[in-house]
Amino acid sequence: MDLQDKVVVVTGGGSGIGEALAKASVAAGARHVVVADLDGEGAERVAAEIGGTAVTIDVRDEDAIKAMVEATLQAHGPIGLFVSNAGFVTTAGLEDSNERIQNMWEVHVMSHIYAARAVLPSMIANGGGYLLNTASAAGLLSQIGSMSYSVTKSAAVSLAEWLSITHHHQGIRVSVLCPQAVRTAIIANSPDSLGTDEDIDLGVAGGDGVLEADDVARICLEALAEERFHILPHPEVATYVERKATDVDRWLGGMRRFQEAMIGDGPMPGDAIASLD
């Protein structure tokens, strides 16, 4: 996709990867960018910097997403690219509460469904459009120390695959972003988190380096131009996925050894299950 003169919507656009994508879209010639975020002040700041529109939104609210799409269509015309990017992270295993698990499911999976439901009819009517959904390398592999993150990000990847298969003939293109560690404020912006930036981003996911959000945005735009489905800012992930597909038992053994090396004999998410009645 060429973003020249396109209207772009970015959820989770008030910081991190979303902010970088909003700014990169403008630099690539986008006609207008809608910056949507639960953090309204962050959305206002980014929108002011790029001359876009700020929307304070909870992506778990389907009616709010519908309203944002309708308002954008009326004010700025057809949406060319919808970036469904909002997310957060937790550290917990089976002891995690149903409420926290459901919250993550709604943000990481249902929000992508709501976005597609809201924007695809107009995209199809206008001959096509693009969905960029943010998942994680954890969605292709797993996330040591976070059951809910692993499960929901895997579902996000599967959803993106389904959307790509089902709507390609209608002019819809789909990419799924699956990075490892990126230098963002995801922990600070995750009220349900039990960890720290270093515990999750640098300790588990940072083995192949920690990228800057601007670099991830640049890689995303390159992938959109080529209409690549998997966007892997850390190219090592492709090798890990190939190894997993070739010999899953060996891959699982390697992940267990990695977990032991990371955590050793100390407590880890999931240990609390032993004390549950």
Backbone torsions as a table, in degrees:
resi	resn	phi	psi	omega
1	MET	NA	136.0	172.0
2	ASP	-96.6	122.1	-175.9
3	LEU	-81.2	-2.8	179.8
4	GLN	-54.3	121.9	176.5
5	ASP	67.0	17.1	178.6
6	LYS	-91.6	154.4	170.9
7	VAL	-94.8	131.0	-174.7
8	VAL	-124.4	138.1	173.2
9	VAL	-118.0	132.0	-180.0
10	VAL	-128.2	115.0	171.9
11	THR	-87.9	154.6	-171.9
12	GLY	64.6	29.8	-173.0
13	GLY	-88.7	1.7	-176.7
14	GLY	-83.3	-3.4	179.0
15	SER	-168.8	173.5	170.7
16	GLY	57.8	-138.6	-176.8
17	ILE	-62.2	-39.6	-179.7
18	GLY	-61.9	-44.6	176.9
19	GLU	-60.4	-45.5	-179.6
20	ALA	-62.3	-38.4	178.9
21	LEU	-68.7	-38.2	177.6
22	ALA	-61.6	-46.0	-179.4
23	LYS	-68.5	-39.5	179.3
24	ALA	-65.8	-34.1	179.1
25	SER	-63.6	-43.4	177.6
26	VAL	-63.2	-44.0	179.4
27	ALA	-62.2	-27.9	-179.8
28	ALA	-86.6	2.2	174.0
29	GLY	104.4	9.1	178.7
30	ALA	-57.9	139.1	-178.3
31	ARG	-73.1	-37.9	178.3
32	HIS	-155.2	143.7	178.9
33	VAL	-125.6	128.4	173.9
34	VAL	-97.1	121.9	-178.0
35	VAL	-104.1	109.8	-176.3
36	ALA	-113.6	136.2	-179.0
37	ASP	-161.9	150.4	171.8
38	LEU	-63.1	-31.8	175.0
39	ASP	-84.0	93.6	-176.8
40	GLY	-61.8	-36.1	179.4
41	GLU	-65.3	-40.4	177.4
42	GLY	-63.5	-42.2	178.6
43	ALA	-62.9	-42.2	178.8
44	GLU	-62.8	-41.2	-178.9
45	ARG	-63.0	-48.9	-178.2
46	VAL	-65.7	-44.4	-179.1
47	ALA	-61.1	-39.0	178.9
48	ALA	-64.5	-36.5	-178.9
49	GLU	-68.3	-31.8	-173.8
50	ILE	-109.0	0.0	-177.9
51	GLY	72.8	31.0	-179.1
52	GLY	-102.5	-166.0	179.0
53	THR	-112.4	133.2	178.5
54	ALA	-98.9	138.8	176.0
55	VAL	-133.4	125.4	172.6
56	THR	-87.5	121.1	-171.6
57	ILE	-149.2	144.7	169.1
58	ASP	-102.0	112.4	-172.9
59	VAL	-68.9	-7.4	173.9
60	ARG	-77.3	-9.1	-176.3
61	ASP	-99.6	102.6	-176.2
62	GLU	-63.0	-39.3	179.9
63	ASP	-62.2	-36.7	179.1
64	ALA	-66.7	-38.7	177.9
65	ILE	-66.6	-43.3	176.8
66	LYS	-58.1	-45.3	-178.7
67	ALA	-63.5	-39.5	178.5
68	MET	-64.1	-43.4	179.3
69	VAL	-63.3	-46.2	-179.1
70	GLU	-62.6	-42.2	179.5
71	ALA	-64.4	-38.2	179.2
72	THR	-66.8	-43.4	178.7
73	LEU	-61.0	-42.6	-178.0
74	GLN	-69.3	-38.6	-174.9
75	ALA	-84.9	-32.4	-169.3
76	HIS	-130.1	-5.8	178.6
77	GLY	93.3	-168.9	-174.0
78	PRO	-56.3	140.3	177.5
79	ILE	-87.5	122.9	179.5
80	GLY	-88.3	-35.9	-177.0
81	LEU	-137.9	127.3	173.2
82	PHE	-114.8	117.1	179.4
83	VAL	-101.1	107.9	179.1
84	SER	-95.3	98.7	-162.9
85	ASN	-122.8	-11.2	-174.3
86	ALA	-61.8	144.2	178.8
87	GLY	-174.1	167.0	175.7
88	PHE	-153.2	177.1	-174.7
89	VAL	-137.9	148.9	174.4
90	THR	-133.8	163.3	170.9
91	THR	-119.9	111.1	178.8
92	ALA	-172.6	158.2	176.2
93	GLY	-113.3	-135.3	-177.8
94	LEU	-65.3	-19.6	179.4
95	GLU	-76.0	-7.7	-179.8
96	ASP	-58.7	145.1	-177.4
97	SER	-74.7	150.7	176.8
98	ASN	-58.4	-36.2	-179.4
99	GLU	-62.8	-44.3	-179.5
100	ARG	-69.3	-38.2	177.7
101	ILE	-63.2	-45.2	-179.4
102	GLN	-64.2	-38.6	178.6
103	ASN	-60.8	-44.1	179.2
104	MET	-67.2	-38.1	177.4
105	TRP	-60.0	-43.4	-178.1
106	GLU	-66.5	-38.9	-178.8
107	VAL	-75.2	-42.1	-171.9
108	HIS	-89.4	-18.5	-177.0
109	VAL	-123.8	-58.1	-175.6
110	MET	-61.5	-34.5	-180.0
111	SER	-62.9	-35.7	176.3
112	HIS	-66.6	-39.4	177.3
113	ILE	-64.2	-45.9	-179.8
114	TYR	-60.3	-42.3	-179.6
115	ALA	-62.8	-46.1	-179.2
116	ALA	-63.4	-43.1	178.3
117	ARG	-59.0	-40.3	-174.6
118	ALA	-74.9	-38.8	-168.9
119	VAL	-101.4	-24.7	-175.3
120	LEU	-62.9	-40.3	-179.1
121	PRO	-55.7	-45.1	180.0
122	SER	-71.2	-37.3	177.2
123	MET	-60.9	-46.8	-178.7
124	ILE	-64.1	-41.0	179.2
125	ALA	-63.3	-28.0	-178.8
126	ASN	-96.8	10.9	173.8
127	GLY	94.4	0.5	175.9
128	GLY	143.3	174.1	179.3
129	GLY	179.6	-178.3	-172.9
130	TYR	-131.8	136.0	172.1
131	LEU	-112.0	126.1	172.1
132	LEU	-117.0	110.2	-179.0
133	ASN	-105.5	130.2	177.6
134	THR	-87.0	123.0	172.3
135	ALA	-116.4	-118.7	-178.4
136	SER	-176.8	158.7	169.4
137	ALA	-58.4	-26.9	176.3
138	ALA	-61.5	-26.5	178.0
139	GLY	-73.1	-22.2	176.3
140	LEU	-95.8	-24.5	-176.2
141	LEU	-121.1	-100.4	174.5
142	SER	-171.9	169.7	178.1
143	GLN	-122.7	106.7	177.6
144	ILE	-59.6	126.6	177.4
145	GLY	93.2	-3.2	-179.3
146	SER	-142.6	97.2	179.4
147	MET	-63.6	-50.6	-174.0
148	SER	-65.1	-39.4	178.7
149	TYR	-62.4	-44.7	179.9
150	SER	-60.7	-47.7	-175.4
151	VAL	-66.7	-46.0	-175.2
152	THR	-73.0	-35.8	177.9
153	LYS	-69.8	-33.1	174.3
154	SER	-64.2	-41.0	177.8
155	ALA	-64.8	-36.3	178.8
156	ALA	-63.2	-39.8	177.2
157	VAL	-64.9	-44.9	-179.8
158	SER	-61.8	-41.1	177.7
159	LEU	-61.1	-44.9	179.6
160	ALA	-61.2	-39.1	176.6
161	GLU	-60.4	-46.1	-178.9
162	TRP	-62.4	-43.7	179.0
163	LEU	-61.0	-41.7	-179.8
164	SER	-64.4	-41.1	179.5
165	ILE	-68.4	-45.7	-169.5
166	THR	-75.1	-35.1	-171.0
167	HIS	-114.6	7.1	-179.3
168	HIS	-59.4	-41.8	-177.2
169	HIS	-67.0	-12.8	179.0
170	GLN	-98.4	12.1	177.5
171	GLY	88.2	9.4	-178.8
172	ILE	-92.2	128.4	175.9
173	ARG	-113.0	145.2	-174.5
174	VAL	-134.5	135.7	169.6
175	SER	-129.6	150.9	177.8
176	VAL	-125.0	125.0	-178.0
177	LEU	-88.7	123.2	-175.8
178	CYS	-130.1	73.4	179.3
179	PRO	-84.5	163.6	163.6
180	GLN	-91.7	-131.7	-172.6
181	ALA	-73.1	130.7	175.4
182	VAL	-129.1	139.3	-177.2
183	ARG	-76.3	91.4	178.8
184	THR	-134.4	-179.4	178.5
185	ALA	-99.7	34.3	-174.4
186	ILE	-60.1	-36.4	179.9
187	ILE	-71.2	-45.6	178.9
188	ALA	-60.5	-30.0	-179.2
189	ASN	-93.1	11.1	-177.2
190	SER	-115.7	91.2	-175.7
191	PRO	-64.1	-20.3	-179.7
192	ASP	-91.5	0.7	-175.4
193	SER	-71.2	143.9	175.0
194	LEU	-107.9	3.1	-174.4
195	GLY	-118.1	-161.3	178.2
196	THR	-130.9	166.8	176.8
197	ASP	-53.1	-44.1	-175.8
198	GLU	-68.8	-39.0	-178.9
199	ASP	-58.0	-43.7	-171.7
200	ILE	-98.7	-58.0	-172.8
201	ASP	-68.1	-48.5	-174.0
202	LEU	-87.8	-37.3	-175.8
203	GLY	-71.8	-50.2	-174.0
204	VAL	-95.7	-51.1	-172.6
205	ALA	-92.2	-8.6	-171.8
206	GLY	-91.6	9.6	-177.0
207	GLY	-62.5	-28.8	179.9
208	ASP	-101.3	19.4	176.9
209	GLY	101.7	153.0	178.9
210	VAL	-108.6	117.2	-176.9
211	LEU	-88.6	156.7	172.1
212	GLU	-85.3	149.1	-178.2
213	ALA	-59.5	-36.2	179.6
214	ASP	-62.8	-36.9	178.4
215	ASP	-67.3	-39.8	178.3
216	VAL	-63.4	-42.5	178.8
217	ALA	-61.0	-42.1	178.8
218	ARG	-61.6	-44.1	179.2
219	ILE	-63.6	-38.2	178.1
220	CYS	-61.1	-47.0	-178.3
221	LEU	-64.8	-35.6	175.4
222	GLU	-63.3	-41.2	-179.9
223	ALA	-68.5	-38.2	178.1
224	LEU	-63.3	-39.0	179.3
225	ALA	-61.9	-31.6	-179.7
226	GLU	-96.3	-3.0	-177.6
227	GLU	54.7	44.8	175.8
228	ARG	-82.3	135.9	-178.7
229	PHE	-72.4	-59.2	178.2
230	HIS	-79.4	125.7	171.6
231	ILE	-110.3	110.8	-173.7
232	LEU	-119.0	88.4	-179.9
233	PRO	-59.1	-29.8	172.5
234	HIS	-99.7	102.2	-173.4
235	PRO	-62.4	-19.9	178.5
236	GLU	-59.7	-26.8	-177.3
237	VAL	-60.1	-35.6	179.3
238	ALA	-60.7	-38.5	177.9
239	THR	-66.7	-42.4	179.7
240	TYR	-63.2	-40.1	179.4
241	VAL	-65.3	-39.8	178.3
242	GLU	-63.9	-42.6	179.0
243	ARG	-63.8	-40.9	179.0
244	LYS	-61.8	-44.2	-178.5
245	ALA	-68.2	-33.3	-176.8
246	THR	-75.1	-40.5	-177.6
247	ASP	-151.9	87.2	-173.8
248	VAL	-65.4	-33.3	179.8
249	ASP	-66.4	-41.1	176.7
250	ARG	-65.5	-40.3	178.7
251	TRP	-62.1	-44.2	178.4
252	LEU	-60.9	-41.1	177.2
253	GLY	-60.7	-41.5	178.0
254	GLY	-64.3	-39.7	178.1
255	MET	-65.6	-36.9	177.3
256	ARG	-64.8	-41.2	178.6
257	ARG	-66.5	-37.5	177.8
258	PHE	-64.4	-42.5	177.7
259	GLN	-60.4	-44.0	179.8
260	GLU	-63.2	-39.8	179.4
261	ALA	-67.0	-35.0	-178.6
262	MET	-75.5	-40.1	-169.6
263	ILE	-109.9	-31.0	178.9
264	GLY	62.6	-134.7	-177.9
265	ASP	-91.7	1.9	-177.7
266	GLY	-76.7	171.0	178.8
267	PRO	-67.3	150.0	179.9
268	MET	-141.7	156.9	175.4
269	PRO	-54.3	133.4	-176.4
270	GLY	108.7	-24.6	179.3
271	ASP	-63.6	-29.2	-176.7
272	ALA	-63.8	-20.4	-178.8
273	ILE	-61.6	-27.5	-179.0
274	ALA	-65.2	-23.5	-177.3
275	SER	-98.1	-0.6	-179.3
276	LEU	-81.9	142.5	177.5
277	ASP	-75.9	NA	NA
